[in-house]
Amino acid sequence: SITFRTRCQINYKTKCPGFYPLLGIGTTSSFVAMGATYPFRLITCQMQAYTGPEKERLGPRCHALRIFQTEGLRGFYRGFLANSSKAVPSSGIAWATFNMTQSYWDQKWGTKKILLIVNCFRILSFILFDVLMFS
């Protein structure tokens, strides 16, 4: 499998970016993804929080229409900054740390050994799962 680091080296014949550029890339991608999916998350939360009679329970389309009629498009992003301020930095840090760790492992042991170790852990986890579930 070709990683981000090896693609950088193949395409641009340079080293992969350092921790801070990777942090920026991870943070930006997380912010964009969260912005695209946040309205759906808001509607889901409102549907789960509904406490009225079951016969008056509204579907997702009715919730979306009610939000749009009362608050407009801004209503779909109510609370977005508060939620993104906790989730976006952690996603960026996790992505940058993963790429830096992967780069370190590739340099120290090589890609083939890492894939062998990962596959051994996968097989071991499947075996343990089967033993725990079916015993």
C-alpha positions in Angstrom: 0.0 0.0 0.0 1.2 3.4 -0.9 1.1 5.9 2.0 0.9 9.7 1.9 4.6 9.8 2.7 5.6 7.6 -0.2 3.3 9.4 -2.6 5.0 12.7 -1.7 8.4 11.2 -2.4 7.3 9.6 -5.6 5.5 12.6 -7.1 7.7 15.5 -5.8 11.0 13.8 -5.1 11.1 15.5 -1.7 10.6 14.6 1.9 7.1 14.5 3.3 6.0 17.6 5.2 6.8 17.9 8.9 4.5 17.8 11.8 3.0 21.3 11.6 2.0 21.0 7.9 0.5 17.6 8.6 -1.4 19.1 11.5 -2.8 21.8 9.2 -3.9 19.3 6.6 -5.6 17.1 9.2 -7.3 20.0 10.9 -8.5 21.5 7.7 -9.9 18.2 6.4 -11.6 17.5 9.7 -13.2 21.0 9.7 -14.5 20.6 6.1 -15.9 17.1 6.8 -17.6 18.2 10.0 -19.1 21.2 8.2 -20.5 19.0 5.5 -22.1 16.5 7.9 -23.1 18.8 10.8 -26.7 19.6 9.6 -27.5 15.8 9.6 -26.0 15.4 13.0 -28.1 18.3 14.3 -31.3 16.8 12.9 -30.4 13.4 14.4 -29.9 14.9 17.8 -33.2 16.7 17.7 -35.0 13.6 16.7 -33.4 11.7 19.6 -34.2 14.4 22.1 -37.9 14.5 21.2 -40.1 13.7 24.2 -43.6 14.2 22.9 -46.3 11.5 22.1 -45.2 8.8 19.7 -48.0 9.6 17.2 -46.6 13.2 16.8 -43.0 12.1 16.3 -41.6 13.9 13.3 -39.3 12.4 10.6 -36.0 13.9 9.5 -37.6 15.9 6.7 -40.1 17.6 9.0 -37.3 18.5 11.5 -35.2 20.0 8.7 -38.2 22.0 7.3 -39.0 23.3 10.8 -35.4 24.4 11.4 -35.3 26.1 8.0 -38.6 27.9 8.5 -37.8 29.2 12.0 -34.1 30.0 11.7 -33.1 29.7 8.1 -29.8 28.2 6.9 -28.0 29.5 10.0 -30.1 27.2 12.1 -28.5 24.1 10.7 -25.1 25.2 12.0 -26.2 26.2 15.5 -23.5 25.0 17.9 -21.1 24.2 15.1 -18.2 26.3 16.4 -18.5 24.9 19.9 -18.5 21.3 18.6 -15.7 21.9 16.1 -13.5 23.6 18.6 -13.2 20.3 20.5 -13.3 17.8 17.7 -11.2 19.4 15.0 -7.9 19.9 16.8 -8.0 16.3 18.2 -8.5 14.9 14.7 -5.6 17.0 13.3 -3.3 16.0 16.1 -4.2 12.3 15.6 -3.7 12.5 11.9 -0.3 14.2 12.1 0.9 11.9 14.9 -0.2 8.8 12.9 1.7 10.0 9.8 4.8 10.9 11.7 4.8 7.6 13.6 4.2 5.7 10.3 7.2 7.5 8.8 9.4 6.6 11.8 8.4 2.9 11.5 9.0 2.9 7.8 12.5 4.3 8.3 13.4 2.0 11.2 11.9 -1.3 10.2 10.7 -1.0 6.6 7.2 -1.2 5.2 7.2 -5.1 4.8 7.9 -5.7 8.4 5.3 -3.3 9.5 2.6 -4.9 7.3 3.6 -8.3 8.7 3.3 -7.1 12.3 -0.1 -5.4 11.6 -1.5 -8.5 9.9 -0.3 -10.7 12.8 -2.2 -8.5 15.2 -5.3 -8.6 13.0 -5.2 -12.4 13.0 -4.6 -12.6 16.7 -7.5 -10.2 17.4 -9.8 -12.3 15.2 -8.8 -15.5 17.1 -9.3 -13.8 20.4 -12.7 -12.4 19.3 -13.8 -15.9 18.2 -12.7 -17.5 21.5 -14.3 -14.9 23.6 -17.6 -14.7 21.7 -18.2 -18.4 21.2 -16.9 -19.9 24.5 
